[in-house]
């Protein structure tokens, strides 16, 4: 790719970008949210058209007018948010748009035979007859890669591939990528996780503000050097220096929470939890072990079958009436959901509308039933400034921001958007898909809330994040509390044993 230029109105997303990738290598592309990484790869995949510049594949100039042309040239892309139809089977998702014939039954048989060969060759095992909505996240991602390979991809673009994977699923993915590289596939890896780049990539390109600021073999760079190139300054992501404040009064007490889903499967089993002033509690566990359901119960999105919840002087039970989201806000409980797209934002809304979701009945925004757009836009601009949301455009659609900037917008709304602020902040996956500079910023904000007297509950699949943030750690396994430890007694080995269902010793 030579002299690539791309603008979106006033936003200069790619500025004279040059990128050279060797065949059968893993090439990492890193940078802050909004640095232009995904835009550049979307141009290679034909999703966007460059305003200037040229592309060569295997020495030949090409014009990629759309994804169909990209696929025909052997370029495939797996997006951060999967492009799958939940209500179709895995097999039908692969076929969709690439049917080998108009008669469905023989077409399915043909595709199945090819996929079974591909799965044996690559180790990408997927239940082809299962509905996508019933597949675990790791299997959905394997399906996306299979879909690209089935269409003949020799160049595979992966956008934040480990953002929603467990550590075990991540290692499985890495083994698959190494195998694909050995078989001649070229892999372009967009990620914020620098440890993954150091472990997997052969070469790395760093982008900042739409430009390439570093391009080097992985053997010639260090983790700290990559972080500094990304952000333009030194970055600290470990535990903050100095001692944490002493925890204060109990703000939230959950006792014996039990919940069974529609199929009768127990997702929460007798879970008890205490949140205190001036304390960050981390919830660790492999995804799918009850952490999401616990967040939903505490924020009023789920009514458990049994148990009780005390918030200040208010007590809630399933029989006597459970907490609802509006009451939670009135009690100054704020919630940053795990899935910002499904629960945190309305993607077609302008940023100023997303920045006031759930708070639109505040007197400042609601005058006799009429929304006060000017006040909403003014407050959104202040949030964007305080949280470094880029670009600073309150009128831009929520869907047009990068994932990390969407996350900062949701966090700004929930945590610091209003003068009174929350007393309790429930945060699911606070830095999923967020760059290293924004991680440092968000961690600092969460600590500031704790230090100001609030209680913070952090659910994260990243053990590094739990160890960096939490004052106390609760580990969940199979819907139960497997252990609870002060941070001084925690390390990756101890937490890993508890996450896997083992004991402390």
C-alpha distance (Angstrom), angle and dihedral (degrees) to the residues before:
residue distance angle dihedral
X1 . . .
X2 3.83 . .
X3 3.84 130.8 .
X4 3.83 93.0 -17.3
X5 3.81 113.7 -171.5
X6 3.81 126.8 -175.3
X7 3.79 132.0 168.2
X8 3.78 131.8 -177.5
X9 3.79 101.9 -163.5
X10 3.81 106.2 -66.6
X11 3.85 92.5 -8.1
X12 3.82 112.7 97.2
X13 3.81 97.7 -156.3
X14 3.83 99.4 172.6
X15 3.82 122.4 25.8
X16 3.81 117.1 -168.4
X17 3.82 91.7 -42.2
X18 3.80 120.1 -173.4
X19 3.80 121.4 -169.3
X20 3.81 129.1 175.5
X21 3.81 119.4 -175.3
X22 3.80 125.3 -172.9
X23 3.80 121.0 -136.0
X24 3.85 117.7 -97.4
X25 3.80 95.6 13.1
X26 3.79 135.4 116.3
X27 3.81 106.1 -120.3
X28 3.80 115.9 -168.1
X29 3.82 121.0 -148.1
X30 3.80 113.0 -166.6
X31 3.77 137.6 169.1
X32 3.77 144.1 123.2
X33 3.79 122.1 -61.9
X34 3.77 106.4 -76.0
X35 3.83 93.5 20.5
X36 3.82 90.8 125.3
X37 3.82 101.0 -104.8
X38 3.79 98.3 125.2
X39 3.82 91.2 40.6
X40 3.81 90.5 55.2
X41 3.80 92.3 49.0
X42 3.81 91.3 44.8
X43 3.81 87.6 56.8
X44 3.82 89.9 52.1
X45 3.81 89.1 50.0
X46 3.81 92.9 47.7
X47 3.78 94.6 -115.5
X48 3.82 89.4 119.5
X49 3.79 130.0 25.6
X50 3.80 116.7 -130.9
X51 3.81 117.2 -122.5
X52 3.80 88.6 -141.2
X53 3.79 142.6 -2.8
X54 3.80 135.9 56.9
X55 3.81 141.7 -98.3
X56 3.79 129.3 -144.1
X57 3.80 125.6 -169.4
X58 3.80 117.1 -164.8
X59 3.80 89.8 -15.2
X60 3.80 95.9 -51.8
X61 3.82 123.6 110.4
X62 3.80 111.8 -120.7
X63 3.78 137.3 -175.9
X64 3.80 112.0 -145.9
X65 3.80 105.9 -161.7
X66 3.81 96.2 171.6
X67 3.78 145.1 -12.8
X68 3.82 91.4 -83.6
X69 3.82 89.2 60.9
X70 3.80 90.8 45.3
X71 3.81 91.6 52.5
X72 3.82 90.5 48.0
X73 3.83 88.1 54.0
X74 3.82 91.2 51.0
X75 3.81 98.9 -100.9
X76 3.82 116.8 134.3
X77 3.80 130.3 177.7
X78 3.79 132.9 -158.3
X79 3.81 108.0 -160.7
X80 3.80 125.5 -143.9
X81 3.81 89.3 -116.5
X82 3.79 105.8 47.7
X83 3.82 119.0 -113.3
X84 3.80 96.2 -141.6
X85 3.82 133.6 127.8
X86 3.81 105.6 -123.7
X87 3.80 95.7 -154.8
X88 3.83 95.1 53.3
X89 3.79 126.5 79.2
X90 3.80 121.1 -104.1
X91 3.81 89.2 -108.0
X92 3.81 93.5 51.8
X93 3.82 90.9 48.5
X94 3.80 90.0 57.8
X95 3.83 91.4 46.8
X96 3.79 95.1 46.6
X97 3.80 107.7 114.0
X98 3.82 92.5 -0.7
X99 3.81 102.6 66.8
X100 3.83 111.7 159.3
X101 3.82 92.4 -146.6
X102 3.80 143.5 -0.2
X103 3.84 95.6 -107.8
X104 3.78 106.1 84.1
X105 3.83 102.5 -152.7
X106 3.84 98.2 53.4
X107 3.84 89.5 39.0
X108 3.80 90.1 56.3
X109 3.81 90.9 48.4
X110 3.82 91.2 51.7
X111 3.81 93.6 48.4
X112 3.81 92.5 45.0
X113 3.82 91.7 53.3
X114 3.82 92.0 50.6
X115 3.81 92.2 46.3
X116 3.79 93.1 50.2
X117 3.82 89.2 55.1
X118 3.83 90.4 47.4
X119 3.80 92.1 48.9
X120 3.81 91.4 51.8
X121 3.81 92.1 48.3
X122 3.80 96.7 45.8
X123 3.81 104.0 28.6
X124 3.82 90.0 -125.0
X125 3.80 98.8 143.1
X126 3.83 116.4 -168.7
X127 3.82 132.1 164.5
X128 3.81 97.2 -119.3
X129 3.81 94.3 -165.6
X130 3.82 96.9 51.4
X131 3.80 121.0 100.5
X132 3.80 110.4 -109.9
X133 3.81 90.3 -123.6
X134 3.83 88.5 62.2
X135 3.82 95.6 50.2
X136 3.82 121.3 98.4
X137 3.81 115.7 -114.9
X138 3.80 94.8 -103.7
X139 3.79 91.6 54.0
X140 3.81 91.6 48.8
X141 3.76 89.3 56.2
X142 3.80 92.0 49.1
X143 3.81 86.5 51.9
X144 3.82 91.1 53.6
X145 3.81 90.6 51.9
X146 3.82 91.0 46.7
X147 3.80 89.3 50.5
X148 3.81 90.8 54.8
X149 3.82 93.4 45.1
X150 3.81 91.6 47.4
X151 3.80 87.8 57.7
X152 3.80 90.2 54.3
X153 3.80 102.7 -98.2
X154 3.82 112.9 176.7
X155 3.81 91.1 166.4
X156 3.81 112.2 50.4
X157 3.82 121.5 -166.6
X158 3.81 115.1 -160.7
X159 3.82 116.9 -169.1
X160 3.84 111.6 -157.8
X161 3.82 92.0 -31.6
X162 3.82 96.6 177.8
X163 3.81 98.5 43.9
X164 3.83 92.6 106.4
X165 3.81 100.7 25.7
X166 3.79 129.8 106.7
X167 3.84 117.8 -123.2
X168 3.82 89.9 -101.5
X169 3.81 92.6 49.2
X170 3.81 89.3 47.8
X171 3.80 91.7 55.1
X172 3.81 90.2 47.7
X173 3.81 89.5 52.1
X174 3.81 91.6 49.6
X175 3.80 91.1 52.5
X176 3.81 88.9 51.5
X177 3.82 92.3 49.3
X178 3.80 91.8 49.3
X179 3.79 88.8 51.0
X180 3.82 92.0 49.2
X181 3.81 90.5 49.1
X182 3.80 90.0 51.8
X183 3.82 88.6 52.2
X184 3.82 91.4 54.5
X185 3.81 103.2 -94.3
X186 3.81 116.6 142.1
X187 3.81 112.3 -138.9
X188 3.80 126.8 -159.4
X189 3.80 108.8 -164.5
X190 3.82 120.2 -163.0
X191 3.79 109.4 -168.6
X192 3.80 143.9 142.9
X193 3.80 92.6 -148.8
X194 3.77 105.4 97.2
X195 3.81 94.2 -174.0
X196 3.80 87.8 61.7
X197 3.80 91.4 51.4
X198 3.80 90.8 50.9
X199 3.82 91.3 48.2
X200 3.80 99.1 44.7
X201 3.81 115.0 18.2
X202 3.80 128.9 89.6
X203 3.81 94.0 -163.7
X204 3.80 135.4 13.5
X205 3.81 135.9 -153.3
X206 3.82 118.2 -164.8
X207 3.81 120.1 -156.5
X208 3.79 127.9 -165.5
X209 3.82 125.9 178.7
X210 3.79 92.0 -11.3
X211 3.80 96.6 -49.9
X212 3.81 136.0 98.6
X213 3.81 108.0 -111.7
X214 3.83 99.4 169.4
X215 3.79 133.8 21.6
X216 3.81 116.2 174.2
X217 3.78 147.9 135.8
X218 3.79 110.5 -89.5
X219 3.81 90.0 -120.4
X220 3.82 88.9 63.7
X221 3.82 98.6 54.0
X222 3.81 137.7 66.3
X223 3.79 131.3 -145.6
X224 3.82 91.6 -111.4
X225 3.81 91.1 46.8
X226 3.81 91.6 53.1
X227 3.81 91.9 48.5
X228 3.80 92.0 50.1
X229 3.81 92.1 47.5
X230 3.82 90.7 50.9
X231 3.78 96.8 49.9
X232 3.79 102.8 24.3
X233 3.81 93.2 -123.5
X234 3.79 140.6 54.2
X235 3.81 114.1 -71.7
X236 3.82 129.1 -152.7
X237 3.82 117.5 -159.9
X238 3.80 104.2 160.9
X239 3.78 127.6 92.1
X240 3.78 113.9 -48.6
X241 3.77 114.8 -104.7
X242 3.78 118.3 -107.1
X243 3.77 130.3 40.0
X244 3.78 124.0 -63.0
X245 3.82 118.6 -113.7
X246 3.80 119.4 -96.5
X247 3.83 111.9 -92.9
X248 3.78 114.7 -108.3
X249 3.79 136.8 -163.0
X250 3.79 123.1 -13.7
X251 3.82 110.3 -97.9
X252 3.82 99.6 174.4
X253 3.79 129.1 22.5
X254 3.81 119.4 -175.9
X255 3.80 116.4 -173.2
X256 3.80 130.1 -169.3
X257 3.82 97.3 -19.5
X258 3.81 110.6 -173.4
X259 3.80 125.8 173.5
X260 3.80 133.2 173.9
X261 3.79 121.9 -164.2
X262 3.82 126.9 -131.0
X263 3.82 90.7 -81.2
X264 3.79 92.0 52.9
X265 3.82 93.9 -107.4
X266 3.81 112.6 146.0
X267 3.80 108.4 -123.3
X268 3.81 97.3 168.0
X269 3.79 118.6 35.1
X270 3.82 118.5 -170.3
X271 3.81 94.8 -43.1
X272 3.79 118.1 179.6
X273 3.79 124.3 -175.6
X274 3.80 138.5 170.4
X275 3.82 125.7 -155.0
X276 3.80 117.9 -165.7
X277 3.78 137.2 -172.4
X278 3.82 115.0 -87.7
X279 3.80 95.3 16.9
X280 3.81 137.6 110.2
X281 3.81 112.9 -151.2
X282 3.79 116.3 -163.0
X283 3.81 122.5 -153.4
X284 3.81 110.6 -152.7
X285 3.78 126.7 -173.7
X286 3.76 144.4 113.7
X287 3.81 109.1 -76.4
X288 3.82 113.0 -88.3
X289 3.81 98.1 35.1
X290 3.80 97.8 112.5
X291 3.81 101.9 -78.1
X292 3.81 93.9 115.3
X293 3.81 92.4 47.8
X294 3.81 90.6 49.4
X295 3.81 91.0 53.3
X296 3.81 90.1 48.9
X297 3.82 92.5 50.2
X298 3.81 92.8 49.2
X299 3.82 92.9 47.4
X300 3.82 95.4 46.9
X301 3.81 97.4 -108.9
X302 3.80 94.1 112.8
X303 3.81 130.9 39.9
X304 3.82 111.3 -146.8
X305 3.81 122.6 -140.0
X306 3.80 91.9 -127.9
X307 3.78 140.5 9.9
X308 3.78 138.2 57.6
X309 3.78 139.1 -103.4
X310 3.79 126.8 -152.6
X311 3.82 119.5 -164.9
X312 3.79 110.3 -179.7
X313 3.79 105.0 -53.1
X314 3.82 94.9 -18.9
X315 3.81 121.2 96.6
X316 3.80 123.8 -162.4
X317 3.81 129.2 -167.2
X318 3.82 132.0 171.1
X319 3.80 91.1 -114.2
X320 3.80 97.0 43.2
X321 3.79 97.4 41.1
X322 3.80 129.8 -71.1
X323 3.76 130.0 -125.0
X324 3.83 114.4 -85.8
X325 3.82 126.2 -159.7
X326 3.80 95.2 -104.4
X327 3.82 91.5 51.4
X328 3.81 89.2 45.9
X329 3.81 90.0 56.8
X330 3.80 90.8 47.0
X331 3.82 87.8 53.3
X332 3.84 88.3 50.2
X333 3.80 96.5 -109.1
X334 3.81 110.6 144.0
X335 3.80 125.0 -166.8
X336 3.81 129.9 -155.7
X337 3.82 102.7 -169.1
X338 3.79 124.4 -138.4
X339 3.81 93.4 -121.8
X340 3.79 107.8 50.6
X341 3.83 92.8 -175.4
X342 3.80 98.1 52.3
X343 3.80 99.2 34.0
X344 3.79 111.5 11.1
X345 3.78 104.4 51.1
X346 3.78 143.6 22.9
X347 3.80 96.4 -132.9
X348 3.84 97.9 -152.6
X349 3.83 90.2 51.5
X350 3.79 121.3 98.5
X351 3.80 114.5 -106.4
X352 3.83 91.6 -105.8
X353 3.81 90.0 56.6
X354 3.82 93.3 48.6
X355 3.81 89.1 46.2
X356 3.82 90.9 61.6
X357 3.83 100.8 38.6
X358 3.79 109.9 136.1
X359 3.80 92.1 12.3
X360 3.81 98.0 67.1
X361 3.82 92.7 109.8
X362 3.80 92.4 60.9
X363 3.83 110.0 121.2
X364 3.82 90.3 -115.7
X365 3.81 90.4 59.5
X366 3.80 102.7 32.0
X367 3.81 121.3 58.4
X368 3.80 111.0 176.5
X369 3.80 91.0 -34.4
X370 3.81 95.6 -45.2
X371 3.80 117.5 116.3
X372 3.80 113.8 -126.9
X373 3.80 101.2 -136.2
X374 3.81 95.0 178.9
X375 3.82 92.3 57.3
X376 3.80 90.9 45.8
X377 3.81 92.4 51.3
X378 3.80 91.5 46.1
X379 3.81 92.5 52.2
X380 3.81 92.1 44.6
X381 3.81 89.9 53.9
X382 3.81 89.6 51.7
X383 3.82 91.4 49.3
X384 3.79 91.6 48.9
X385 3.79 90.8 51.3
X386 3.79 94.1 47.0
X387 3.80 93.8 45.5
X388 3.80 97.3 38.6
X389 3.82 92.9 -121.6
X390 3.79 108.5 178.8
X391 2.97 130.2 -114.6
X392 3.82 98.0 28.6
X393 3.78 92.7 -135.5
X394 3.81 114.9 128.4
X395 3.82 90.9 -174.8
X396 3.83 94.7 56.3
X397 3.81 115.6 108.7
X398 3.81 113.6 -100.8
X399 3.81 89.5 -124.8
X400 3.82 91.2 60.8
X401 3.80 95.1 64.1
X402 3.80 120.5 89.7
X403 3.80 116.6 -105.3
X404 3.79 94.5 -101.5
X405 3.80 92.9 49.9
X406 3.81 90.1 48.6
X407 3.82 87.6 53.4
X408 3.80 92.4 50.4
X409 3.80 90.1 49.8
X410 3.83 92.0 53.4
X411 3.80 91.8 45.6
X412 3.80 91.4 48.7
X413 3.81 90.7 51.9
X414 3.80 94.5 49.0
X415 3.78 103.9 34.5
X416 3.77 110.6 30.5
X417 3.77 108.1 4.4
X418 3.78 96.3 108.0
X419 3.80 135.5 43.0
X420 3.81 95.5 -115.7
X421 3.83 93.8 48.6
X422 3.81 124.4 -172.1
X423 3.79 125.2 -65.1
X424 3.80 91.4 -153.9
X425 3.79 123.7 36.6
X426 3.82 120.0 -167.4
X427 3.81 110.7 -165.1
X428 3.80 126.6 -174.7
X429 3.83 116.5 -161.9
X430 3.84 93.4 -20.9
X431 3.82 95.9 -169.4
X432 3.82 104.4 29.2
X433 3.82 106.7 146.5
X434 3.81 91.4 -0.1
X435 3.81 124.8 134.4
X436 3.78 124.5 -115.2
X437 3.81 95.5 -103.2
X438 3.81 92.0 50.0
X439 3.83 90.2 47.0
X440 3.79 89.7 57.3
X441 3.82 89.8 47.6
X442 3.83 95.1 48.2
X443 3.81 92.8 46.2
X444 3.80 88.9 51.9
X445 3.81 91.2 52.1
X446 3.80 92.7 49.7
X447 3.80 91.1 50.4
X448 3.82 89.9 47.8
X449 3.79 90.4 54.9
X450 3.80 90.7 50.5
X451 3.80 92.0 47.6
X452 3.82 90.0 51.0
X453 3.81 89.7 59.7
X454 3.79 103.0 -89.4
X455 3.80 131.3 129.2
X456 3.81 117.8 -124.2
X457 3.80 126.0 -165.3
X458 3.82 113.8 -166.2
X459 3.80 122.6 -168.7
X460 3.80 109.6 -168.8
X461 3.79 136.4 161.6
X462 3.83 88.4 -154.7
X463 3.81 110.5 90.9
X464 3.81 90.0 -165.2
X465 3.80 88.4 59.5
X466 3.81 93.9 48.6
X467 3.81 91.1 49.0
X468 3.82 91.8 47.6
X469 3.82 97.1 47.3
X470 3.80 113.7 25.4
X471 3.79 128.1 91.2
X472 3.81 90.3 -171.2
X473 3.81 128.1 19.3
X474 3.81 128.5 -148.6
X475 3.81 114.9 -167.2
X476 3.81 119.5 -154.2
X477 3.78 127.5 -158.8
X478 3.82 127.3 171.7
X479 3.82 91.1 -9.3
X480 3.80 94.3 -54.0
X481 3.78 135.4 100.8
X482 3.80 102.4 -102.4
X483 3.80 94.3 -176.3
X484 3.79 145.4 -22.7
X485 3.80 122.2 -145.0
X486 3.80 139.9 169.4
X487 3.79 110.5 -113.6
X488 3.81 91.1 -109.8
X489 3.81 89.0 67.7
X490 3.82 95.2 47.2
X491 3.77 132.0 99.8
X492 3.80 133.8 148.5
X493 3.81 93.3 -94.4
X494 3.81 95.1 51.3
X495 3.79 94.1 45.0
X496 3.82 91.1 43.8
X497 3.82 91.2 55.6
X498 3.80 91.7 50.8
X499 3.79 92.5 45.3
X500 3.80 89.4 53.7
X501 3.81 92.7 51.8
X502 3.80 97.1 -99.8
X503 3.78 126.7 127.1
X504 3.78 130.9 -108.2
X505 3.80 93.2 -95.0
